[in-house]
């Protein structure tokens, strides 16, 4: 009995593209002797469609695509995710197709409403735990279907897998659209393994792959046998048909797929950038290259995602830009093989300073004058974007975004914030991993060793010890620890209070930031919803 888990990359709302891809993978799976072909959650619509689900024509088109697919399914059954409508209710469903018709469906029971998920806004919950009777490869199977969150049932009223098994299921299959973050892979593996081992039943898991706005889906489909042995595993960040042999493969445990943390982060961001461009119809990007670590890593990701001929870097030195920074930028683009344009901003900045000397007469110089440089640079990047159709990639990291150490309408300008969910320490680590993986010093060593600086004033360096502040920000944002808990962990009380205040006050900036790719359990953007007007001090 061979089951094909097809982890494919879909496009939200492109029903015929998705349908054609489903049928293409279905054909390939049959040619590989599959007895059942499985596709991820909401494959037909793409995931997540969000408020498109409130458009009646969207739901109708999804059903039309399902009908087209079903007509092509003959004697090898298919499981595919779609949106089911009954009366005025929508359900996140799995269709079981066989002999040119739908022979059964399963409605998702557990609807997540945390982090990036808001399924209760759109869907009604399923309430049936009845296995599907089906013949697979000559075997009569009681198939227990699940959809994504039904796996993560520890904190819900129902333990979905248990109920399906109580009702006679002897094979469990979960179809998912589970977004990537840096620890998610291991959490999934542990959950699927524990259920297969505890319930003594094979458990197969088929996950979506690809980028959708801020979200990255990493594939990594899984199959565990009835002893909890891993018997098949899909690669991360790639479309693939994962063949699962439930006869000869049972009891033959395989070694887990190996990928280092930093390489996983890098490849996830590459996939996110590549799909954001291809699915929005863009081909080329423009990046402001400062000679610092953040813009360097962004450029490396862009080259990997789009190709060197589609990346334009622009150096915009001011009177405060060091010779080292300019030389580092030149060396980086030479190593990457991308184009570099130099657009000095000294004269423009001088014009603004002359204006402000008169306008702000008698008022001391402060960050206002510094930020003008960032805004001049933002305007130049946007001009290149408008003139040539390039998408601007902003280069700020998560630590800076949390602290508000970034300039609205300046370095925050852009169509996509590539590394906005990487902490400053992760930026260094991922960049070093990139160099190590490629066997050479593509990012110049001086970029790693020099003190980080925005270079907006004479001999300026960033006002933070990132080795302390970066992990502190992660504890506040990702783990939501209180001030007291942080002090108990050993953080300086004064520093904790200062950083808490900066994070709270910068919310208005983050609301105006470019969409950023999510790679941690809690990213700024659609998954973290804090009010701008907010006097909570973290106590």
Backbone torsions as a table, in degrees:
resi	resn	phi	psi	omega
1	UNK	NA	110.3	-177.9
2	UNK	-107.9	126.2	179.3
3	UNK	-117.5	129.6	179.8
4	UNK	-100.1	121.2	174.6
5	UNK	-99.1	110.8	-174.9
6	UNK	-99.3	98.4	177.0
7	UNK	-87.9	105.4	-172.6
8	UNK	-120.1	165.0	-176.6
9	UNK	-107.7	112.5	-176.2
10	UNK	-107.9	171.8	177.8
11	UNK	-123.8	127.0	-179.0
12	UNK	-58.7	124.3	174.1
13	UNK	83.2	-4.5	178.4
14	UNK	-97.4	76.2	-169.4
15	UNK	-62.1	-40.8	-175.6
16	UNK	-76.4	-34.0	172.5
17	UNK	-60.9	-48.0	-179.4
18	UNK	-62.7	-43.1	-179.1
19	UNK	-63.0	-43.8	179.6
20	UNK	-63.7	-39.3	178.9
21	UNK	-66.4	-42.8	178.2
22	UNK	-57.2	-46.8	-178.0
23	UNK	-68.2	-34.7	177.2
24	UNK	-64.7	-45.6	178.5
25	UNK	-68.4	-34.6	176.8
26	UNK	-60.4	-45.8	179.1
27	UNK	-61.9	-45.1	179.8
28	UNK	-63.8	-38.5	179.5
29	UNK	-65.0	-41.3	178.0
30	UNK	-63.0	-40.4	178.0
31	UNK	-63.8	-21.4	176.0
32	UNK	-94.6	16.4	175.1
33	UNK	70.5	33.4	176.0
34	UNK	-73.2	139.9	175.1
35	UNK	-97.7	-16.4	176.0
36	UNK	-150.6	136.4	-178.9
37	UNK	-119.2	127.3	-171.6
38	UNK	-119.1	136.6	177.3
39	UNK	-122.3	161.3	-174.4
40	UNK	-70.8	178.6	176.9
41	UNK	-60.2	134.6	175.4
42	UNK	47.9	41.4	-179.5
43	UNK	-60.7	-36.7	-174.6
44	UNK	-69.5	-39.4	-177.7
45	UNK	-87.1	-25.0	-163.6
46	UNK	82.4	158.1	-174.1
47	UNK	-138.2	139.3	-7.2
48	UNK	-92.6	135.5	179.6
49	UNK	-78.7	-12.6	177.2
50	UNK	52.7	-132.8	-172.3
51	UNK	-73.2	-3.4	169.1
52	UNK	-59.0	-25.7	178.7
53	UNK	-65.8	-17.6	177.7
54	UNK	-84.5	-6.6	176.9
55	UNK	-89.4	118.1	-175.5
56	UNK	-59.7	-39.7	-178.9
57	UNK	-64.1	-29.7	178.0
58	UNK	-62.9	-45.9	-179.7
59	UNK	-66.5	-41.0	179.5
60	UNK	-62.5	-44.7	179.7
61	UNK	-60.6	-39.1	177.6
62	UNK	-60.5	-40.3	179.0
63	UNK	-71.3	-34.1	176.1
64	UNK	-65.7	-40.3	177.9
65	UNK	-66.1	-39.0	176.6
66	UNK	-59.6	-41.5	179.6
67	UNK	-64.0	-42.0	178.1
68	UNK	-60.3	-44.2	-179.9
69	UNK	-64.5	-45.9	-174.8
70	UNK	-61.0	-32.9	-179.5
71	UNK	-65.6	-24.6	-178.1
72	UNK	-92.2	-7.5	-178.0
73	UNK	-91.1	118.1	-176.9
74	UNK	-108.2	-109.3	-171.1
75	UNK	-92.0	4.2	170.5
76	UNK	-111.1	111.4	-174.6
77	UNK	-66.3	155.8	179.4
78	UNK	-130.2	144.4	170.0
79	UNK	-115.9	127.0	-176.0
80	UNK	-143.6	142.9	-179.1
81	UNK	-85.6	138.6	-179.4
82	UNK	-154.7	-179.4	176.2
83	UNK	-107.6	121.5	-180.0
84	UNK	-99.2	141.1	177.7
85	UNK	-119.6	131.4	176.4
86	UNK	-136.8	116.1	-172.2
87	UNK	57.6	-118.9	178.8
88	UNK	-104.7	10.9	-175.7
89	UNK	-103.9	142.2	174.1
90	UNK	-107.2	145.7	178.4
91	UNK	-130.6	138.4	170.9
92	UNK	-81.6	109.2	-165.2
93	UNK	-128.3	162.0	170.3
94	UNK	-115.4	128.3	176.5
95	UNK	-99.4	136.8	171.9
96	UNK	-104.0	113.8	-175.3
97	UNK	-107.2	140.2	-179.3
98	UNK	-164.0	135.8	178.8
99	UNK	51.8	47.5	172.9
100	UNK	66.2	24.9	176.3
101	UNK	-153.7	165.1	175.2
102	UNK	-87.6	118.1	-177.7
103	UNK	-95.2	-15.9	178.5
104	UNK	-165.2	162.6	171.8
105	UNK	-143.2	159.3	176.2
106	UNK	-132.9	131.1	179.5
107	UNK	-99.4	132.5	179.4
108	UNK	-57.1	130.1	-176.0
109	UNK	-88.5	-47.6	-174.6
110	UNK	-97.8	118.0	-175.9
111	UNK	-107.9	107.8	-176.1
112	UNK	-70.5	142.9	179.0
113	UNK	-134.1	30.5	-179.2
114	UNK	-121.4	163.3	178.7
115	UNK	48.8	-121.0	-175.4
116	UNK	-83.9	-3.0	-174.1
117	UNK	-95.1	142.0	178.5
118	UNK	-147.5	44.6	-170.1
119	UNK	-70.9	-26.2	178.4
120	UNK	-66.6	-18.0	176.7
121	UNK	-67.3	-27.8	-171.3
122	UNK	-116.4	-36.4	-167.3
123	UNK	-110.0	151.6	165.8
124	UNK	-91.5	149.4	-177.1
125	UNK	-83.7	140.8	172.2
126	UNK	-69.9	160.1	-177.1
127	UNK	-137.6	5.7	-177.1
128	UNK	-108.8	139.2	-178.8
129	UNK	-121.1	41.3	-175.4
130	UNK	-94.7	121.5	175.8
131	UNK	-63.1	155.2	177.6
132	UNK	-95.5	123.9	176.1
133	UNK	-80.0	121.7	-175.1
134	UNK	-151.2	148.5	176.2
135	UNK	-99.2	121.4	-179.8
136	UNK	-124.1	115.9	179.2
137	UNK	57.6	36.3	179.8
138	UNK	82.7	0.3	-179.4
139	UNK	-104.6	134.6	174.0
140	UNK	-81.2	115.2	-172.8
141	UNK	-117.0	139.5	167.8
142	UNK	-101.0	100.7	-170.2
143	UNK	-92.6	119.4	176.3
144	UNK	-93.7	107.3	-179.5
145	UNK	-89.3	144.6	173.7
146	UNK	-139.1	159.8	175.7
147	UNK	-128.8	116.7	172.4
148	UNK	40.8	-95.8	-172.9
149	UNK	-58.5	-21.7	177.3
150	UNK	-59.2	-21.8	173.9
151	UNK	-72.7	-37.1	-172.0
152	UNK	-92.4	61.1	-166.2
153	UNK	-100.0	8.2	-173.4
154	UNK	-62.3	-31.7	-175.8
155	UNK	-106.7	22.7	179.8
156	UNK	-114.8	170.3	178.8
157	UNK	-65.4	-36.6	-175.5
158	UNK	-107.6	140.8	167.0
159	UNK	-102.9	96.3	-166.0
160	UNK	-61.5	-46.5	-178.5
161	UNK	-60.6	-40.8	179.9
162	UNK	-62.3	-44.0	-179.1
163	UNK	-64.6	-40.6	177.9
164	UNK	-62.6	-41.4	178.9
165	UNK	-67.9	-38.7	176.4
166	UNK	-59.8	-29.1	-179.3
167	UNK	-93.4	11.6	170.3
168	UNK	106.4	3.2	-179.6
169	UNK	-63.1	134.5	174.5
170	UNK	-118.9	8.6	172.0
171	UNK	-153.3	131.5	178.7
172	UNK	-111.3	132.7	175.4
173	UNK	-130.7	126.0	178.4
174	UNK	-112.9	125.4	173.8
175	UNK	-103.2	132.4	-168.7
176	UNK	-134.5	154.8	162.9
177	UNK	-128.4	78.1	-172.6
178	UNK	-103.1	112.5	-175.8
179	UNK	-66.6	150.4	177.9
180	UNK	-74.6	139.7	152.8
181	UNK	-145.2	171.8	-163.8
182	UNK	-63.5	-22.9	-180.0
183	UNK	-109.0	-3.7	-170.3
184	UNK	-62.5	-38.8	-176.9
185	UNK	-54.7	-45.8	-175.9
186	UNK	-72.8	-32.4	176.5
187	UNK	-64.8	-43.8	178.7
188	UNK	-62.1	-47.5	-177.7
189	UNK	-59.0	-43.2	-179.3
190	UNK	-64.2	-41.3	-179.3
191	UNK	-66.2	-48.7	-177.9
192	UNK	-64.4	-44.1	179.3
193	UNK	-59.0	-46.1	-176.5
194	UNK	-64.9	-37.9	-180.0
195	UNK	-69.9	-43.5	178.9
196	UNK	-61.5	-43.0	-177.9
197	UNK	-70.4	-43.2	-177.6
198	UNK	-70.0	-40.8	-176.8
199	UNK	-89.5	-7.3	178.6
200	UNK	56.1	51.8	-176.1
201	UNK	-147.7	139.1	176.3
202	UNK	-61.4	139.0	-178.9
203	UNK	-129.0	120.3	179.7
204	UNK	-113.3	141.5	-173.2
205	UNK	-133.4	120.7	-177.8
206	UNK	-117.6	117.8	-172.8
207	UNK	-117.2	149.5	177.5
208	UNK	-68.0	154.7	173.7
209	UNK	-131.3	148.7	176.4
210	UNK	125.5	169.9	178.4
211	UNK	-102.9	141.7	175.7
212	UNK	-141.2	104.4	-176.0
213	UNK	54.1	-117.3	-177.3
214	UNK	-81.6	-16.4	-172.2
215	UNK	-93.3	147.0	174.9
216	UNK	-124.2	127.4	176.8
217	UNK	-107.3	130.4	-167.6
218	UNK	-105.1	7.2	-178.3
219	UNK	67.2	-118.2	179.0
220	UNK	58.2	52.1	176.6
221	UNK	-67.6	154.6	-170.7
222	UNK	-136.2	153.6	170.2
223	UNK	-143.0	125.9	175.4
224	UNK	-119.2	142.9	179.4
225	UNK	-87.3	-173.4	-173.1
226	UNK	-74.0	-1.4	173.5
227	UNK	-107.1	2.0	-177.8
228	UNK	83.7	19.8	176.6
229	UNK	-86.8	134.8	173.3
230	UNK	-73.0	118.6	-176.7
231	UNK	-116.4	-10.1	174.3
232	UNK	-160.1	147.9	-177.2
233	UNK	-154.0	132.0	177.2
234	UNK	-86.0	155.6	176.0
235	UNK	-73.4	160.7	175.9
236	UNK	-88.6	144.3	170.6
237	UNK	67.8	19.6	-179.9
238	UNK	-136.8	142.7	169.0
239	UNK	-68.9	142.6	-176.1
240	UNK	-166.8	148.7	167.1
241	UNK	-100.5	115.2	-179.8
242	UNK	-96.9	112.7	-178.6
243	UNK	-88.6	129.5	-178.9
244	UNK	-117.6	119.1	178.3
245	UNK	-97.4	106.5	-177.8
246	UNK	-90.6	12.8	170.2
247	UNK	-109.5	-80.1	-177.1
248	UNK	-69.5	-23.1	-177.8
249	UNK	-78.8	-16.6	-177.4
250	UNK	-63.8	134.5	177.0
251	UNK	81.1	-1.4	-180.0
252	UNK	-105.1	88.5	-174.7
253	UNK	-71.9	136.5	177.8
254	UNK	-106.3	158.7	176.7
255	UNK	-75.0	138.4	179.9
256	UNK	-62.0	148.3	174.1
257	UNK	-55.6	135.3	-174.5
258	UNK	-111.2	126.0	173.9
259	UNK	-151.0	132.9	-179.9
260	UNK	-71.6	152.8	-176.7
261	UNK	-54.5	-50.4	-176.5
262	UNK	-65.5	-38.5	178.2
263	UNK	-66.0	-37.1	176.9
264	UNK	-63.7	-42.6	176.6
265	UNK	-61.7	-44.8	-178.6
266	UNK	-63.4	-48.1	-177.7
267	UNK	-66.7	-34.7	175.9
268	UNK	-63.2	-43.3	179.4
269	UNK	-67.4	-36.9	176.4
270	UNK	-61.0	-45.9	178.3
271	UNK	-62.5	-42.1	179.9
272	UNK	-61.4	-43.9	178.7
273	UNK	-67.1	-47.0	-176.7
274	UNK	-58.8	-45.8	-177.9
275	UNK	-73.2	-34.4	177.8
276	UNK	-60.5	-40.9	179.2
277	UNK	-72.0	-50.1	-175.2
278	UNK	-65.3	-36.5	-175.8
279	UNK	-83.1	-16.2	173.9
280	UNK	-99.8	-1.4	177.3
281	UNK	84.1	13.8	177.7
282	UNK	-95.1	153.7	178.7
283	UNK	-123.5	-32.6	-171.6
284	UNK	-121.1	152.1	178.8
285	UNK	-128.2	160.5	173.5
286	UNK	-127.9	138.3	-175.6
287	UNK	-131.5	132.6	171.1
288	UNK	-78.8	114.8	-174.3
289	UNK	-102.4	113.0	-174.4
290	UNK	-93.0	-18.5	-170.4
291	UNK	95.2	3.3	177.8
292	UNK	-98.3	176.3	-172.8
293	UNK	-71.0	-35.8	-175.6
294	UNK	-67.0	-49.9	179.9
295	UNK	-69.1	-29.2	177.6
296	UNK	-64.5	-48.4	180.0
297	UNK	-65.1	-39.7	178.1
298	UNK	-59.2	-42.3	178.9
299	UNK	-63.9	-40.4	179.0
300	UNK	-63.2	-43.2	178.1
301	UNK	-62.8	-43.6	-178.7
302	UNK	-62.6	-42.3	179.2
303	UNK	-62.7	-43.5	179.7
304	UNK	-64.2	-37.4	-175.9
305	UNK	-80.2	-39.0	-168.1
306	UNK	-114.3	-16.0	-174.3
307	UNK	92.0	145.1	-172.5
308	UNK	-63.1	-27.7	-178.7
309	UNK	-75.4	-9.1	-178.8
310	UNK	-107.8	12.0	-178.4
311	UNK	-120.2	123.9	174.8
312	UNK	-115.3	124.2	175.8
313	UNK	-104.5	140.6	179.9
314	UNK	-124.8	123.2	174.5
315	UNK	-96.0	130.5	-176.1
316	UNK	-129.0	71.8	-174.8
317	UNK	-69.8	142.5	172.1
318	UNK	-111.0	-175.0	-179.9
319	UNK	-68.2	-14.9	-179.3
320	UNK	-95.8	-7.0	-178.1
321	UNK	-73.7	125.9	-177.1
322	UNK	-75.6	156.7	174.7
323	UNK	-61.8	-34.8	177.6
324	UNK	-59.9	-44.7	-178.9
325	UNK	-63.0	-43.4	179.3
326	UNK	-64.9	-41.8	179.3
327	UNK	-65.9	-39.4	179.4
328	UNK	-64.3	-39.4	178.4
329	UNK	-63.8	-43.7	179.7
330	UNK	-63.1	-43.1	-179.6
331	UNK	-65.0	-40.1	-179.7
332	UNK	-62.5	-49.2	-177.4
333	UNK	-66.0	-32.1	175.6
334	UNK	-63.7	-44.1	179.9
335	UNK	-66.1	-35.4	-179.4
336	UNK	-82.9	-21.6	-178.7
337	UNK	77.2	26.8	-179.6
338	UNK	-104.0	166.8	179.5
339	UNK	-78.7	144.5	175.4
340	UNK	-127.9	127.8	171.8
341	UNK	-112.1	134.8	176.9
342	UNK	-106.9	122.0	179.8
343	UNK	-125.2	92.4	-178.4
344	UNK	-62.7	143.5	-179.7
345	UNK	-115.8	12.9	-176.7
346	UNK	-58.7	-47.5	-176.2
347	UNK	-68.6	-42.2	177.8
348	UNK	-60.0	-44.0	-179.4
349	UNK	-64.8	-39.1	178.5
350	UNK	-62.6	-39.1	177.1
351	UNK	-60.0	-45.6	178.6
352	UNK	-63.5	-42.3	-179.1
353	UNK	-63.1	-38.0	177.4
354	UNK	-64.0	-42.3	178.5
355	UNK	-61.4	-46.3	-175.2
356	UNK	-73.8	-27.0	176.9
357	UNK	-58.7	-38.3	177.9
358	UNK	-79.5	-46.7	-174.2
359	UNK	-66.9	-39.6	-177.9
360	UNK	-104.4	36.7	-177.7
361	UNK	-57.1	126.8	177.9
362	UNK	88.8	-2.7	178.9
363	UNK	-106.1	132.2	-176.4
364	UNK	-63.5	150.5	175.5
365	UNK	-67.1	140.0	178.6
366	UNK	-150.6	-154.8	-177.0
367	UNK	-66.4	-15.6	177.3
368	UNK	-55.8	-49.9	-178.9
369	UNK	-67.6	-35.3	178.4
370	UNK	-64.6	-45.0	-175.7
371	UNK	-67.5	-23.6	177.6
372	UNK	-57.6	-35.9	178.7
373	UNK	-62.4	-44.4	178.9
374	UNK	-62.8	-35.9	-178.8
375	UNK	-74.7	-34.0	173.8
376	UNK	-61.0	-45.4	-179.7
377	UNK	-63.6	-41.0	177.7
378	UNK	-60.6	-40.8	178.6
379	UNK	-64.4	-39.2	179.9
380	UNK	-65.9	-44.7	179.1
381	UNK	-61.7	-42.8	179.9
382	UNK	-67.8	-29.6	176.7
383	UNK	-66.3	-43.0	176.2
384	UNK	-63.1	-38.5	178.1
385	UNK	-62.1	-47.7	-179.9
386	UNK	-64.4	-41.4	-173.9
387	UNK	-72.2	-40.1	-171.7
388	UNK	-114.9	-1.0	179.1
389	UNK	77.1	15.2	177.5
390	UNK	-77.4	145.1	174.9
391	UNK	-91.3	130.1	179.3
392	UNK	-78.8	128.0	173.2
393	UNK	-99.6	117.6	176.2
394	UNK	-81.7	156.2	-164.7
395	UNK	-120.7	8.8	-178.0
396	UNK	-73.2	148.4	179.4
397	UNK	-99.1	174.1	-174.2
398	UNK	-65.5	-38.9	-178.9
399	UNK	-63.0	-46.0	178.1
400	UNK	-62.9	-43.5	-179.3
401	UNK	-63.3	-37.8	177.9
402	UNK	-64.7	-41.9	-174.8
403	UNK	-84.0	-8.8	-174.5
404	UNK	74.6	17.1	179.8
405	UNK	-85.3	66.1	-175.9
406	UNK	-164.0	159.9	-171.5
407	UNK	-113.5	119.7	173.8
408	UNK	-58.9	136.8	179.0
409	UNK	64.3	16.2	176.5
410	UNK	-124.0	-109.5	179.8
411	UNK	-70.2	-11.1	176.4
412	UNK	-84.0	-10.1	-179.4
413	UNK	-65.8	141.2	176.0
414	UNK	159.4	169.3	178.0
415	UNK	-93.9	-21.6	178.9
416	UNK	-153.5	132.0	176.9
417	UNK	-97.6	100.5	-167.6
418	UNK	-68.9	-45.5	-172.6
419	UNK	-111.7	24.0	-175.5
420	UNK	-69.5	-8.3	175.9
421	UNK	-112.2	13.6	172.5
422	UNK	-103.0	126.2	174.4
423	UNK	-65.6	164.0	-180.0
424	UNK	-58.3	-40.5	-179.6
425	UNK	-68.7	-35.5	176.2
426	UNK	-67.8	-33.4	176.8
427	UNK	-58.6	-48.2	178.4
428	UNK	-61.6	-43.6	-176.2
429	UNK	-66.6	-46.3	179.9
430	UNK	-65.4	-39.2	178.3
431	UNK	-63.9	-41.5	177.8
432	UNK	-66.2	-39.6	177.0
433	UNK	-62.7	-37.1	176.9
434	UNK	-61.6	-47.0	177.7
435	UNK	-60.0	-46.7	-176.9
436	UNK	-63.4	-41.6	-176.6
437	UNK	-65.2	-32.6	-175.6
438	UNK	-97.1	8.5	169.6
439	UNK	66.0	26.0	179.5
440	UNK	-166.7	170.1	-177.7
441	UNK	-90.9	70.9	179.9
442	UNK	-67.7	-48.8	171.2
443	UNK	-84.0	118.6	-175.1
444	UNK	-56.9	143.9	-177.7
445	UNK	-59.4	-32.9	-178.6
446	UNK	-62.7	-29.3	178.4
447	UNK	-65.5	-33.2	177.6
448	UNK	-75.7	-36.5	-168.6
449	UNK	-89.9	-24.2	-176.3
450	UNK	-78.1	152.5	178.1
451	UNK	-63.3	136.1	178.5
452	UNK	-65.3	138.5	-177.4
453	UNK	-154.6	141.2	173.0
454	UNK	-80.5	-13.9	179.2
455	UNK	50.8	50.8	178.3
456	UNK	-104.5	-3.2	174.1
457	UNK	-151.6	173.9	-174.7
458	UNK	-62.2	124.6	175.7
459	UNK	53.6	32.5	-179.6
460	UNK	-73.0	140.0	168.4
461	UNK	-130.1	156.4	-179.9
462	UNK	-58.9	139.3	-172.9
463	UNK	-85.0	26.1	-177.3
464	UNK	-131.3	145.2	167.2
465	UNK	-89.4	96.9	-172.3
466	UNK	-64.2	-25.1	178.6
467	UNK	-63.9	-25.0	176.1
468	UNK	-99.4	-42.6	-172.4
469	UNK	-74.6	-38.0	-177.8
470	UNK	-60.3	-51.7	176.4
471	UNK	-66.3	-29.9	177.0
472	UNK	-64.3	-44.0	176.8
473	UNK	-60.1	-41.0	179.0
474	UNK	-62.1	-39.0	178.4
475	UNK	-64.9	-37.3	-179.1
476	UNK	-72.3	-46.6	-172.8
477	UNK	-81.9	-48.1	-174.2
478	UNK	-84.2	-40.1	-175.6
479	UNK	-102.3	-7.9	174.9
480	UNK	53.5	43.5	178.8
481	UNK	-78.4	148.0	178.8
482	UNK	-79.0	169.7	176.9
483	UNK	-58.2	-45.3	-177.8
484	UNK	-63.6	-41.4	178.7
485	UNK	-62.8	-37.5	179.9
486	UNK	-69.1	-40.7	176.7
487	UNK	-63.5	-39.4	178.1
488	UNK	-65.1	-25.7	176.2
489	UNK	-77.4	-10.3	177.1
490	UNK	112.6	1.2	177.9
491	UNK	-75.5	145.5	178.7
492	UNK	-63.2	132.1	-174.2
493	UNK	-62.7	-41.0	-179.8
494	UNK	-66.2	-41.2	177.9
495	UNK	-63.3	-42.5	179.7
496	UNK	-58.9	-47.3	-179.7
497	UNK	-62.6	-40.2	-179.6
498	UNK	-64.7	-47.1	-176.7
499	UNK	-68.6	-40.5	176.1
500	UNK	-55.7	-44.6	-179.3
501	UNK	-64.3	-41.2	179.4
502	UNK	-64.0	-42.8	-179.9
503	UNK	-61.7	-44.4	-178.3
504	UNK	-65.6	-43.3	-174.3
505	UNK	-72.7	-19.4	-175.8
506	UNK	-90.0	5.5	-177.0
507	UNK	-60.0	-37.3	-178.2
508	UNK	-63.5	-31.0	176.5
509	UNK	-69.1	-44.3	-176.4
510	UNK	-64.2	-30.2	177.7
511	UNK	-63.6	-22.5	-176.6
512	UNK	-106.8	10.1	-178.7
513	UNK	-80.8	158.8	173.0
514	UNK	-64.4	152.3	175.8
515	UNK	-59.2	138.9	-177.5
516	UNK	-118.5	150.6	-177.2
517	UNK	-79.9	127.5	-176.2
518	UNK	-85.6	122.5	177.4
519	UNK	-133.1	0.4	177.0
520	UNK	-118.0	167.6	179.9
521	UNK	-60.6	-25.9	179.8
522	UNK	-140.1	103.9	-178.7
523	UNK	-104.9	154.3	168.8
524	UNK	-66.6	146.7	-178.5
525	UNK	121.7	-138.0	-171.8
526	UNK	-68.2	-16.3	-176.9
527	UNK	-98.2	-8.6	-178.9
528	UNK	-127.7	110.4	-170.1
529	UNK	-117.7	90.7	179.9
530	UNK	-112.6	143.7	178.3
531	UNK	-71.0	147.2	174.5
532	UNK	-68.7	-48.3	175.1
533	UNK	-80.7	109.1	-167.4
534	UNK	-158.6	111.9	-178.8
535	UNK	-104.3	11.1	179.0
536	UNK	-70.9	126.6	-171.4
537	UNK	-99.3	4.5	176.4
538	UNK	90.1	2.6	178.3
539	UNK	-79.3	NA	NA
